[in-house]
Every structure is written in structure tokens, then in C-alpha cells.
Amino acid sequence: MEIVFKILWTDFAINQLKDIFDYHLIKASPKIAQRLVQKIIDTTLILENNPKSGRKE
């Protein structure tokens, strides 16, 4: 039996992601802001298939 993991985003994390987007939207460009946020999301989704690859808290 395979254990399935799912990433759950807290409200705090979502707000932080929005803040990152807004900051880079102003300081860089919409394209850079979107790419950066998408990279963060894609990287965290790797944890669903490789849960031990993340940093230990």
C-alpha cells in the first residue's frame, strides 16, 4: 500500500506568496513575478512525490 501525501497551503503561506508576487510585480515585472511564484509552487509540489526531500524543521 502506497502512502499518498498532499501539500496543504496555510493562509499564512498563501499570503506570503501573494506578498512575494506583489513585491516582484513592482520591483521587477509581471513576468518575473509570475515565474518566481510558479517556481515556488512547483518546488513545493515535488514534496508530494518525495516527502523526505524537504528540510527538517
PLY file of the C-alpha trace (Angstrom):
ply
format ascii 1.0
element vertex 57
property float x
property float y
property float z
element edge 56
property int vertex1
property int vertex2
end_header
0.00 0.00 0.00
1.40 3.36 -1.07
1.14 6.37 1.21
-0.03 9.48 -0.63
0.99 12.91 0.58
-0.71 16.18 -0.29
0.64 19.69 0.15
-1.67 21.90 2.21
-1.08 25.62 1.96
-1.86 27.60 5.12
-3.45 31.03 4.90
-0.15 32.46 6.13
1.79 30.74 3.32
-0.69 31.90 0.69
-0.45 35.47 1.95
3.35 35.27 1.90
3.22 34.02 -1.68
0.96 36.93 -2.62
3.37 39.35 -0.93
6.28 37.86 -2.90
4.31 38.26 -6.11
3.28 41.85 -5.34
6.83 42.84 -4.41
8.35 41.45 -7.61
5.48 42.83 -9.67
6.53 46.33 -8.61
10.31 45.86 -8.39
10.77 43.69 -11.49
7.92 42.81 -13.86
4.70 40.79 -14.04
6.51 38.07 -15.98
9.26 37.72 -13.36
6.75 37.81 -10.50
4.69 35.05 -12.12
7.74 32.90 -12.89
9.06 33.20 -9.34
5.76 32.31 -7.70
5.25 29.40 -10.10
8.75 28.11 -9.32
8.00 28.22 -5.58
4.74 26.31 -6.12
6.36 23.75 -8.42
9.20 23.17 -5.97
6.85 22.56 -3.06
4.79 20.12 -5.13
7.90 17.96 -5.50
7.38 17.10 -1.84
4.18 15.20 -2.69
6.20 12.56 -4.51
9.40 12.91 -2.47
8.34 13.86 1.07
11.78 13.17 2.56
13.50 15.60 0.19
12.47 18.66 2.19
14.29 20.40 5.00
13.76 19.11 8.52
12.25 21.61 10.91
0 1
1 2
2 3
3 4
4 5
5 6
6 7
7 8
8 9
9 10
10 11
11 12
12 13
13 14
14 15
15 16
16 17
17 18
18 19
19 20
20 21
21 22
22 23
23 24
24 25
25 26
26 27
27 28
28 29
29 30
30 31
31 32
32 33
33 34
34 35
35 36
36 37
37 38
38 39
39 40
40 41
41 42
42 43
43 44
44 45
45 46
46 47
47 48
48 49
49 50
50 51
51 52
52 53
53 54
54 55
55 56
